[in-house]
Amino acid sequence: MIGVEDVEAAQKRIADRVRHTPVIALDQLQRPVETKASVNLKLELLQVTGSFKARGAMNCFLGLPKETVRNGLVAASGGNHGLAVARTAYVAGVPAAIFVPNGVSPAKVVKMKAWQADVHVVGDHFGEANEAALAYAAEKTAAYIHPFADPLVVAGQGTLGLEILDDLPDMDTIIVAIGGGGLMSGLSTAIRARRPGVRIIGVEPTGSPTLKASIDAGHVVTLPEITSKVPTMSCQRTDDRIFEIVNRNVDEIVLVTDEAMTEAARWLWFEMGVAADLSGAASLAALRAIAPTIAADRNVCALVCGAGPEGTT
């Protein structure tokens, strides 16, 4: 689907359109994580629109022919991708239509509309919203931007991997949330090419174990149902190309409950003053679950990939 050269090209293409987000040590805590490993948070929730999705959306827009995008951008999303596409369209001066499922964060819908996007709530999960988005894009002859199954989007997300390697030269373990798998595919491609010894750990909800179920089966599977209430991490089926990359690059996938992500989001808010959405807190939920198994000499990066108010109440 992509190689590290595509990620490097994306990094140059979007350099002046996204933020280089900060890294902060996980220390000075009232209730520390039970590990002696060195842990740093990559605060990608401070990215434009509040998540890593800004990278992929902007790279896709800049990589498409101009005539393809002049009628606007269309996307289906659990929230963060929609925000990124809405902002990209706003910057480009073209209309945006975003299709989201029921259960999407109301705060994110408000932000999409503030970026002047036309927001449609359709269905109970991403697949239903996506069908409506594809039909709308065909009707309007607009550019459809998939949240994970697009090489330009995946390469854009992969720029986060390059950035983390620059920020944390001693990192040997990274924990990353997985929804459809676009972020993990791009990020793991960059890390495996530049520093192949890094242990890559993915995180999925117990109610939407899309990639883990596929890896366990040895092929892409369609989940019979999604019970997670985290729309940004709920995906019934991934793309075959995404599966191949994740299956090849990822060492382990940890499953966490919605409740564990909610508690991790509250922990992040209390301990760090970081307002993460549940997908952004997923890496911390996984870290807290597997902390006793992480050796003291490890240097861990936990990616906080998305912002939201879920942990502040």
C-alpha angles and dihedrals in degrees: 000000000000140000131208089266089065090052091049090051090050091051091057093043097053100030095113095037101059138041130257097230124215133253122220131186117246097236144112090060132162091206106028124200107258098249136099091209120111108255129193128182120221102212100212088152084082089064119114108291090010105282148059089261090088088072097057097040093051094045091050093049093048092045096052124087112264093239089058095060103037093095091054141260129288128192143165116219149162086227116284099063089048090054091049094050091045091053092045091052091047092053090047093048096238130118123264130206116192124191117202134175127240110278095044113144108271088214090059092049089053090052093048090053090047086058084055096250123151104236124204122189108210131166134338100280143022096271093061093045089048094055089054091047092052092050091049093048091052092048094050096036087234130150113267115209114198115213095229116352097075124094093218091050092047092049090050092052088048090065086076088064092054091048093051091050089054092046096046111032091170096050113129101165131041130185117204134177117237127209111153091345103249095120093046092048095052097038094046091048090056095044096046090051096047103030111011096178095066113114109233117204122186127202127211133170117259085233094055110029094162101153096033092053090049093048091048090051094044093235140052113290133188111232112237090223143353116228100169116108092209103102095187089061100035116104125151096202135010129212119271092236092050090050092053093053095045092045090052100042110031119086099196142357118214120202119216132181125244087245092055090052091049091051091047090052090052090047091052091050093049098040103033107017087239117145102208127172117231094269088050090052094046094091090054091047089054093044091053090050097049100029096110090058095053113097119240093241094058124111107213131193116199110195114220095198105174143034127225144136097249095107097043098073 
